[in-house]
């Protein structure tokens, strides 16, 4: 590598493992598919169970409990308030990747969802981004539509006073024709066109699609009309077969049974099935439109002669979103009445600015299969995400990796590629955390066969859900009423679906892993709280 590379890091919001074509999906994603097949596809790459924890880990290389997002800001429990690591924003105990790259001469650019602090002093421009256009909270209407609020509005549906910020100024009004994915693509293209070409760039493009509310341009939605009329189980089997055919899943893998409180497809009325299928059509259109915007950025890099000098990484921030929002206490008992009053969720209107829908646990598990469950859980369905790397300057392009990786590896890898050392435990006069992830550079160059050896221990915790992994062994603790509220043990080399609990067969191995988890919890300042989730 004769010169410092550029970087383009793209993050999808709640994208399922098999949603894009190169990972087994039927959704039209030609731009991501081209990057994936030309580059390196990762089948055992892991994030946190939800979005803001993952984003904090991506940008710091350390655990989210250290970085300030021990729990999502929207769901901090009383016992966690005021505890270190539970600030609800990217704290001062970490140095952010864009801060280090900017200090080293990189031009740092961001366009997309932040979710790491709502105040101006916590926004991207305060954490190293030279130019930034950002959605600050975790979700928003993709068209910028805001209904009137009153005392009946479920708290989690209320927007913050300022949703978007550009550099250090809050955006008072969105432009006519605003759509989130298009706007994020537009802004990054603007920043890239205006950049100083004497400096390498670090560009961060974190979409808020396909996070609910499910909304997409009508002409794109129309392309999927009728595609999902057979229901989620038919899609699940279709995707599983495709994953096996592509070499992304073992031909003999057993998929975890679907877990859902919602009714099965056959039990739904004709109208209910039509609404559910339409919601999935809109979801697919959101993914396609995201891919189209990614293609615009890739085309720009190609036209400028920068594409082959740019390290591109794409990933989802967690497993597919399967929550039944109506059963989630944070939304309150008045969710349906509020939506009925302020939105039009009729079949013909689903996907428009004044509709508000999500697709539920069965469609989500069509995307996470063969894994168990979905977003928010520390089972594989919640934390195993699609990821790919395209960078022609290294080996292993056009291949598939089944080796373990974690989102905490991204910061060390980028710093290594850029030739920028991490400052260690002190930066600009304050104590900072050292990354827990490991650089992929030696692996990407073909010098080593694995990034992480069999002894590597990685832990997870969120909302009381826990997991610990060492090599192919994984222990999982899912609180009641969703889980058995006891530690379970799985051999992922033989059981990707986390179906066969081996806790009684290997009590010593389970005890070792639980001890590792206790160490993880102590090192990271984990404060446990009751889980707010229901399947």
PALUM-124939 format. One line per field, with one value per residue (C-alpha): residue in three letters; x, y, z. Coordinates in nm, 3 decimals. Example, Ala and Ser with C-alpha at 12.3 -4.5 7.8 and 13.67 -1.06 7.14 Angstrom:
REM residues 2
torvex = ALA  SER
c1 = 1.230  1.367
c2 = -0.450  -0.106
c3 = 0.780  0.714
REM end
This chain:
REM residues 535
torvex = UNK  UNK  UNK  UNK  UNK  UNK  UNK  UNK  UNK  UNK  UNK  UNK  UNK  UNK  UNK  UNK  UNK  UNK  UNK  UNK  UNK  UNK  UNK  UNK  UNK  UNK  UNK  UNK  UNK  UNK  UNK  UNK  UNK  UNK  UNK  UNK  UNK  UNK  UNK  UNK  UNK  UNK  UNK  UNK  UNK  UNK  UNK  UNK  UNK  UNK  UNK  UNK  UNK  UNK  UNK  UNK  UNK  UNK  UNK  UNK  UNK  UNK  UNK  UNK  UNK  UNK  UNK  UNK  UNK  UNK  UNK  UNK  UNK  UNK  UNK  UNK  UNK  UNK  UNK  UNK  UNK  UNK  UNK  UNK  UNK  UNK  UNK  UNK  UNK  UNK  UNK  UNK  UNK  UNK  UNK  UNK  UNK  UNK  UNK  UNK  UNK  UNK  UNK  UNK  UNK  UNK  UNK  UNK  UNK  UNK  UNK  UNK  UNK  UNK  UNK  UNK  UNK  UNK  UNK  UNK  UNK  UNK  UNK  UNK  UNK  UNK  UNK  UNK  UNK  UNK  UNK  UNK  UNK  UNK  UNK  UNK  UNK  UNK  UNK  UNK  UNK  UNK  UNK  UNK  UNK  UNK  UNK  UNK  UNK  UNK  UNK  UNK  UNK  UNK  UNK  UNK  UNK  UNK  UNK  UNK  UNK  UNK  UNK  UNK  UNK  UNK  UNK  UNK  UNK  UNK  UNK  UNK  UNK  UNK  UNK  UNK  UNK  UNK  UNK  UNK  UNK  UNK  UNK  UNK  UNK  UNK  UNK  UNK  UNK  UNK  UNK  UNK  UNK  UNK  UNK  UNK  UNK  UNK  UNK  UNK  UNK  UNK  UNK  UNK  UNK  UNK  UNK  UNK  UNK  UNK  UNK  UNK  UNK  UNK  UNK  UNK  UNK  UNK  UNK  UNK  UNK  UNK  UNK  UNK  UNK  UNK  UNK  UNK  UNK  UNK  UNK  UNK  UNK  UNK  UNK  UNK  UNK  UNK  UNK  UNK  UNK  UNK  UNK  UNK  UNK  UNK  UNK  UNK  UNK  UNK  UNK  UNK  UNK  UNK  UNK  UNK  UNK  UNK  UNK  UNK  UNK  UNK  UNK  UNK  UNK  UNK  UNK  UNK  UNK  UNK  UNK  UNK  UNK  UNK  UNK  UNK  UNK  UNK  UNK  UNK  UNK  UNK  UNK  UNK  UNK  UNK  UNK  UNK  UNK  UNK  UNK  UNK  UNK  UNK  UNK  UNK  UNK  UNK  UNK  UNK  UNK  UNK  UNK  UNK  UNK  UNK  UNK  UNK  UNK  UNK  UNK  UNK  UNK  UNK  UNK  UNK  UNK  UNK  UNK  UNK  UNK  UNK  UNK  UNK  UNK  UNK  UNK  UNK  UNK  UNK  UNK  UNK  UNK  UNK  UNK  UNK  UNK  UNK  UNK  UNK  UNK  UNK  UNK  UNK  UNK  UNK  UNK  UNK  UNK  UNK  UNK  UNK  UNK  UNK  UNK  UNK  UNK  UNK  UNK  UNK  UNK  UNK  UNK  UNK  UNK  UNK  UNK  UNK  UNK  UNK  UNK  UNK  UNK  UNK  UNK  UNK  UNK  UNK  UNK  UNK  UNK  UNK  UNK  UNK  UNK  UNK  UNK  UNK  UNK  UNK  UNK  UNK  UNK  UNK  UNK  UNK  UNK  UNK  UNK  UNK  UNK  UNK  UNK  UNK  UNK  UNK  UNK  UNK  UNK  UNK  UNK  UNK  UNK  UNK  UNK  UNK  UNK  UNK  UNK  UNK  UNK  UNK  UNK  UNK  UNK  UNK  UNK  UNK  UNK  UNK  UNK  UNK  UNK  UNK  UNK  UNK  UNK  UNK  UNK  UNK  UNK  UNK  UNK  UNK  UNK  UNK  UNK  UNK  UNK  UNK  UNK  UNK  UNK  UNK  UNK  UNK  UNK  UNK  UNK  UNK  UNK  UNK  UNK  UNK  UNK  UNK  UNK  UNK  UNK  UNK  UNK  UNK  UNK  UNK  UNK  UNK  UNK  UNK  UNK  UNK  UNK  UNK  UNK  UNK  UNK  UNK  UNK  UNK  UNK  UNK  UNK  UNK  UNK  UNK  UNK  UNK  UNK  UNK  UNK  UNK  UNK  UNK  UNK  UNK  UNK  UNK  UNK  UNK  UNK  UNK  UNK  UNK  UNK  UNK  UNK  UNK  UNK  UNK  UNK  UNK  UNK  UNK  UNK  UNK  UNK  UNK  UNK  UNK  UNK  UNK  UNK  UNK  UNK  UNK  UNK
c1 = 0.000  0.188  -0.039  -0.287  -0.626  -0.956  -1.234  -1.606  -1.797  -2.163  -2.408  -2.764  -3.015  -3.187  -3.103  -3.153  -2.871  -3.017  -3.183  -2.937  -2.885  -2.526  -2.638  -2.929  -3.203  -3.448  -3.438  -3.274  -2.938  -2.706  -2.457  -2.403  -2.397  -2.118  -1.915  -1.974  -1.883  -1.574  -1.473  -1.483  -1.811  -1.814  -2.057  -1.955  -1.934  -2.097  -2.237  -2.422  -2.789  -2.915  -2.810  -2.654  -2.437  -2.304  -2.232  -2.035  -1.827  -1.766  -1.631  -1.415  -1.305  -1.418  -1.726  -2.039  -2.053  -1.721  -1.818  -2.129  -2.405  -2.425  -2.793  -2.975  -3.045  -3.416  -3.418  -3.180  -3.316  -3.335  -3.051  -2.825  -2.880  -2.561  -2.339  -2.017  -2.080  -2.452  -2.439  -2.654  -2.404  -2.049  -1.856  -1.511  -1.369  -1.311  -1.141  -1.345  -1.199  -1.273  -1.095  -0.778  -0.803  -0.867  -0.570  -0.363  -0.464  -0.773  -1.079  -1.363  -1.713  -2.044  -2.399  -2.658  -2.790  -2.580  -2.774  -2.479  -2.604  -2.874  -2.699  -2.484  -2.177  -2.238  -2.301  -2.067  -1.888  -1.782  -1.635  -1.404  -1.618  -1.512  -1.840  -2.155  -2.527  -2.693  -3.015  -2.948  -3.204  -3.252  -3.544  -3.760  -4.016  -3.822  -4.016  -3.993  -4.369  -4.458  -4.816  -4.940  -4.839  -5.049  -5.062  -5.174  -4.865  -4.654  -4.327  -4.100  -4.284  -4.220  -3.937  -3.663  -3.683  -3.411  -3.394  -3.117  -2.796  -2.546  -2.202  -2.279  -2.619  -2.953  -3.163  -3.482  -3.669  -3.614  -3.626  -3.925  -3.925  -3.704  -3.651  -3.387  -3.182  -3.180  -3.087  -2.798  -2.672  -2.704  -2.511  -2.225  -2.192  -2.184  -1.910  -1.708  -1.737  -1.622  -1.343  -0.976  -0.827  -0.482  -0.602  -0.736  -1.091  -1.284  -1.652  -1.921  -2.260  -2.494  -2.848  -3.160  -3.319  -3.470  -3.560  -3.932  -4.152  -4.149  -4.168  -4.038  -4.108  -4.426  -4.266  -4.005  -4.266  -4.470  -4.187  -4.250  -4.628  -4.735  -4.379  -4.451  -4.808  -4.696  -4.599  -4.288  -4.235  -4.217  -3.964  -3.767  -3.729  -3.642  -3.371  -3.227  -3.196  -3.021  -2.779  -2.679  -2.641  -2.413  -2.190  -2.293  -2.457  -2.376  -2.591  -2.689  -2.766  -3.081  -3.270  -3.401  -3.782  -3.967  -4.054  -4.345  -4.655  -4.814  -5.049  -4.925  -4.986  -5.263  -5.453  -5.465  -5.761  -5.721  -5.701  -5.439  -5.225  -5.249  -5.137  -4.852  -4.732  -4.753  -4.539  -4.275  -4.300  -4.226  -3.936  -3.787  -3.826  -3.640  -3.349  -3.348  -3.351  -3.064  -2.868  -2.945  -2.796  -2.491  -2.453  -2.451  -2.160  -1.971  -2.022  -1.880  -1.569  -1.525  -1.557  -1.305  -1.056  -1.080  -1.269  -0.978  -0.793  -1.092  -1.144  -1.519  -1.697  -2.070  -2.258  -2.587  -2.592  -2.783  -3.017  -3.351  -3.606  -3.873  -4.031  -4.407  -4.408  -4.762  -4.632  -4.331  -4.397  -4.198  -4.464  -4.743  -5.095  -5.219  -5.000  -5.275  -5.523  -5.259  -5.169  -5.537  -5.586  -5.280  -5.179  -5.343  -5.236  -5.486  -5.352  -5.334  -5.143  -4.885  -4.537  -4.638  -4.522  -4.840  -4.832  -4.655  -4.599  -4.343  -4.326  -4.296  -4.117  -4.208  -4.069  -3.765  -3.694  -3.720  -3.413  -3.217  -3.258  -3.094  -3.015  -3.228  -3.448  -3.365  -3.263  -3.223  -3.131  -2.778  -2.863  -2.709  -3.019  -2.966  -2.591  -2.475  -2.497  -2.410  -2.079  -1.849  -1.517  -1.402  -1.045  -0.844  -0.514  -0.534  -0.577  -0.887  -1.103  -1.380  -1.391  -1.609  -1.483  -1.644  -1.407  -1.528  -1.518  -1.662  -1.758  -1.486  -1.230  -1.318  -1.140  -0.811  -0.826  -0.879  -0.610  -0.370  -0.447  -0.409  -0.081  -0.226  -0.137  -0.396  -0.279  -0.324  -0.460  -0.411  -0.526  -0.525  -0.479  -0.752  -0.771  -0.920  -0.999  -0.778  -0.963  -1.073  -1.102  -0.822  -0.693  -0.778  -0.478  -0.261  -0.561  -0.658  -0.301  -0.312  -0.040  -0.260  -0.549  -0.767  -0.823  -0.920  -0.778  -0.975  -0.884  -1.044  -1.324  -1.602  -1.894  -2.232  -2.497  -2.800  -3.134  -3.026  -2.962  -2.615  -2.375  -2.012  -1.817  -1.481  -1.394  -1.694  -1.848  -2.114  -2.315  -2.639  -2.863  -3.207  -3.426  -3.787  -4.046  -3.874  -3.602  -3.552  -3.363  -3.072  -2.742  -2.754  -2.454  -2.412  -2.147  -2.173  -1.951  -2.235  -2.539  -2.566  -2.932  -2.861  -3.107  -2.923  -2.854  -2.541  -2.529  -2.588  -2.348  -2.055  -2.096  -1.725  -1.720  -2.031  -1.876  -1.563  -1.768  -1.981  -1.659  -1.541  -1.870  -1.832  -1.487  -1.630  -1.904  -1.658  -1.410  -1.682  -1.893  -2.209  -2.515  -2.790  -3.154  -3.480  -3.547  -3.822  -3.868  -4.128  -4.128
c2 = 0.000  0.303  0.570  0.608  0.471  0.651  0.494  0.457  0.295  0.223  0.109  -0.010  0.022  -0.304  -0.483  -0.859  -1.104  -1.235  -0.917  -0.824  -1.038  -1.136  -1.271  -1.476  -1.219  -1.149  -0.770  -0.582  -0.466  -0.466  -0.217  -0.397  -0.730  -0.604  -0.487  -0.817  -1.051  -0.849  -0.822  -1.029  -1.148  -1.215  -1.474  -1.470  -1.096  -0.962  -0.633  -0.538  -0.636  -0.285  0.021  0.288  0.039  -0.093  0.257  0.344  0.027  0.088  0.440  0.360  -0.005  -0.073  -0.204  0.011  -0.005  0.182  0.427  0.565  0.352  0.079  0.089  0.275  0.633  0.570  0.271  0.347  0.181  0.364  0.155  0.256  0.634  0.817  0.512  0.535  0.411  0.486  0.851  0.785  0.954  0.894  0.990  1.132  0.797  0.715  0.881  0.851  0.719  1.042  1.244  1.043  1.039  1.413  1.477  1.265  1.470  1.288  1.480  1.334  1.337  1.199  1.186  0.975  0.857  0.943  0.814  0.889  1.208  1.470  1.789  2.002  1.932  1.557  1.573  1.443  1.778  1.762  1.414  1.465  1.510  1.806  1.803  1.627  1.608  1.387  1.251  1.274  1.036  0.666  0.693  0.944  0.963  0.908  1.185  1.430  1.413  1.502  1.474  1.703  1.591  1.597  1.423  1.099  1.071  0.763  0.905  0.710  0.849  1.210  1.366  1.566  1.944  1.917  1.600  1.693  1.888  2.000  2.062  2.272  2.411  2.244  2.209  2.410  2.285  1.995  2.064  1.984  1.622  1.505  1.128  1.010  0.775  1.018  1.309  1.117  1.018  1.376  1.524  1.279  1.337  1.712  1.672  1.441  1.683  1.973  1.786  1.876  1.628  1.672  1.483  1.128  1.101  0.903  0.897  0.754  0.681  0.534  0.510  0.515  0.266  0.014  0.106  0.159  0.341  0.148  0.411  0.421  0.584  0.444  0.353  0.137  -0.030  -0.115  -0.334  -0.576  -0.596  -0.952  -1.075  -1.162  -1.292  -1.643  -1.516  -1.510  -1.885  -1.928  -1.645  -1.799  -2.130  -1.955  -1.748  -2.048  -2.244  -1.952  -1.908  -2.272  -2.248  -1.945  -2.117  -1.873  -2.140  -2.505  -2.731  -2.932  -2.636  -2.661  -2.334  -2.231  -2.256  -1.927  -1.765  -1.520  -1.415  -1.294  -1.525  -1.756  -1.656  -1.912  -1.778  -1.422  -1.283  -1.196  -0.827  -0.890  -1.091  -0.815  -0.550  -0.768  -0.845  -0.478  -0.387  -0.631  -0.484  -0.140  -0.280  -0.432  -0.100  0.078  -0.163  -0.120  0.260  0.248  0.037  0.289  0.568  0.357  0.310  0.687  0.722  0.432  0.581  0.913  0.743  0.552  0.866  1.048  0.761  0.697  0.369  0.126  0.341  0.334  0.075  0.009  -0.167  -0.233  -0.381  -0.382  -0.246  -0.543  -0.823  -0.762  -0.572  -0.816  -0.630  -0.612  -0.245  -0.269  -0.515  -0.302  -0.111  0.198  0.266  0.254  0.115  0.404  0.333  0.193  0.470  0.734  0.582  0.548  0.917  1.065  0.821  0.645  0.281  0.165  -0.085  0.172  0.421  0.199  0.329  0.693  0.975  0.967  0.591  0.423  0.045  -0.220  -0.581  -0.791  -1.105  -1.348  -1.142  -1.061  -1.429  -1.494  -1.267  -1.390  -1.764  -1.998  -1.794  -1.764  -1.457  -1.104  -0.750  -0.680  -1.040  -1.170  -1.483  -1.502  -1.357  -1.034  -0.992  -1.177  -0.930  -0.919  -0.748  -0.709  -0.547  -0.431  -0.307  -0.431  -0.338  -0.644  -1.018  -1.224  -1.035  -1.236  -1.477  -1.570  -1.573  -1.789  -1.662  -1.472  -1.093  -0.809  -0.450  -0.351  -0.467  -0.185  0.103  -0.091  -0.206  0.142  0.293  0.019  0.073  0.451  0.416  0.602  0.464  0.462  0.691  0.420  0.522  0.901  1.148  1.528  1.523  1.275  0.904  0.703  0.337  0.115  -0.070  -0.423  -0.521  -0.653  -0.526  -0.732  -0.607  -0.919  -1.134  -0.913  -0.927  -1.307  -1.326  -1.500  -1.744  -1.593  -1.257  -1.406  -1.729  -1.992  -1.834  -1.497  -1.415  -1.174  -1.073  -0.907  -0.755  -0.537  -0.516  -0.804  -1.030  -1.182  -1.387  -1.490  -1.661  -1.831  -2.005  -2.206  -2.222  -1.971  -1.930  -1.732  -1.599  -1.474  -1.351  -1.456  -1.437  -1.459  -1.702  -1.969  -1.728  -1.965  -2.000  -2.213  -2.353  -2.400  -2.539  -2.300  -2.519  -2.773  -2.569  -2.223  -2.211  -2.235  -2.520  -2.792  -2.668  -2.853  -2.703  -3.038  -3.220  -2.983  -2.827  -2.744  -2.557  -2.363  -2.276  -2.148  -1.928  -1.790  -1.699  -1.523  -1.333  -1.219  -1.086  -0.911  -0.752  -0.630  -0.491  -0.302  -0.182  -0.370  -0.275  -0.530  -0.430  -0.610  -0.670  -0.452  -0.677  -0.934  -1.159
c3 = 0.000  -0.129  0.018  0.298  0.197  0.204  0.412  0.350  0.637  0.559  0.827  0.774  1.057  1.162  0.836  0.854  0.786  0.459  0.327  0.053  -0.255  -0.185  0.155  0.024  -0.019  -0.299  -0.255  -0.543  -0.406  -0.709  -0.567  -0.238  -0.422  -0.647  -0.347  -0.167  -0.451  -0.541  -0.176  0.142  0.292  0.667  0.801  1.169  1.234  1.550  1.671  1.989  2.022  1.933  1.738  1.962  2.155  1.823  1.691  2.004  1.966  1.595  1.654  1.959  1.936  2.290  2.469  2.479  2.860  2.863  2.586  2.756  2.602  2.867  2.788  2.515  2.631  2.576  2.811  3.098  3.413  3.748  3.892  3.600  3.616  3.708  3.681  3.472  3.121  3.135  3.032  2.725  2.492  2.369  2.680  2.754  2.863  2.495  2.201  1.883  1.559  1.362  1.631  1.580  1.201  1.177  1.404  1.163  0.859  0.735  0.621  0.828  0.681  0.806  0.676  0.856  1.190  1.499  1.805  2.036  2.202  2.143  2.255  2.024  2.238  2.190  1.814  1.541  1.492  1.858  1.817  1.522  1.213  1.001  0.807  0.922  0.858  1.116  1.256  1.628  1.788  1.722  1.481  1.297  1.022  0.700  0.527  0.816  0.886  1.243  1.374  1.655  2.002  2.319  2.655  2.488  2.269  2.361  2.489  2.259  1.953  2.053  1.858  2.024  1.971  1.707  1.500  1.257  1.289  1.024  1.168  1.482  1.373  1.426  1.112  1.161  0.854  0.616  0.243  0.023  -0.091  0.197  0.231  0.477  0.259  -0.033  0.194  0.349  0.006  -0.120  0.170  0.156  -0.217  -0.152  0.108  -0.118  -0.409  -0.189  -0.014  -0.013  -0.258  -0.105  0.203  0.237  0.368  0.624  0.526  0.756  0.598  0.863  0.723  0.936  0.692  0.716  1.077  1.146  1.062  0.733  0.459  0.101  -0.237  -0.389  -0.722  -0.548  -0.327  -0.637  -0.766  -0.477  -0.512  -0.439  -0.372  -0.008  -0.037  0.062  0.407  0.628  0.661  0.284  0.270  0.556  0.373  0.047  0.216  0.402  0.080  -0.086  0.208  0.176  -0.201  -0.166  0.089  0.361  0.576  0.635  0.415  0.724  0.950  1.158  1.195  1.533  1.546  1.506  1.840  1.824  2.012  1.690  1.502  1.230  0.869  0.819  1.121  0.989  0.803  0.436  0.528  0.798  0.555  0.295  0.546  0.671  0.318  0.225  0.527  0.405  0.054  0.196  0.400  0.084  -0.096  0.186  0.146  -0.231  -0.202  0.047  -0.202  -0.479  -0.270  -0.192  -0.566  -0.618  -0.375  -0.532  -0.879  -0.758  -0.617  -0.942  -1.154  -0.935  -0.960  -0.585  -0.570  -0.562  -0.307  -0.070  0.201  0.203  0.486  0.498  0.794  0.980  1.334  1.481  1.384  1.216  1.426  1.536  1.824  1.853  1.944  2.079  2.341  2.435  2.761  2.651  2.387  2.639  2.615  2.399  2.096  1.874  1.956  1.890  1.553  1.461  1.540  1.370  1.093  0.801  0.809  0.550  0.298  0.018  0.236  0.406  0.327  0.290  0.517  0.727  0.787  1.079  1.064  1.156  1.037  1.353  1.469  1.192  0.902  1.119  1.177  0.806  0.785  1.089  1.020  1.092  1.402  1.716  1.767  1.653  1.757  2.132  2.213  2.277  2.081  1.734  1.568  1.759  1.726  1.411  1.124  0.754  0.682  0.384  0.302  -0.040  -0.077  -0.377  -0.211  0.016  -0.036  0.037  -0.211  -0.374  -0.079  0.219  0.578  0.845  1.115  1.420  1.414  1.621  1.551  1.800  1.541  1.301  1.477  1.524  1.162  1.020  1.241  1.130  0.761  0.803  0.991  1.290  1.633  1.907  2.190  2.451  2.791  2.763  2.499  2.522  2.897  2.986  3.050  2.763  2.709  2.498  2.216  2.298  1.930  1.711  1.377  1.070  0.871  0.896  0.806  0.513  0.380  0.396  0.662  0.921  0.888  1.161  1.327  1.664  1.799  1.989  2.321  2.247  2.491  2.389  2.607  2.552  2.778  2.715  2.899  3.123  2.820  2.848  2.639  2.644  2.368  2.350  2.026  1.912  2.262  2.359  2.679  2.672  2.950  2.846  3.134  3.183  3.043  2.702  2.809  3.075  3.306  3.331  3.147  2.832  2.647  2.272  2.040  1.745  1.527  1.518  1.619  1.459  1.550  1.927  1.962  2.156  2.509  2.627  2.977  3.149  2.915  2.972  3.318  3.347  3.016  3.118  3.454  3.278  3.046  3.329  3.511  3.194  3.180  3.541  3.454  3.148  3.358  3.621  3.366  3.181  3.473  3.373  3.580  3.525  3.489  3.411  3.044  2.893  2.589  2.496  2.189
REM end
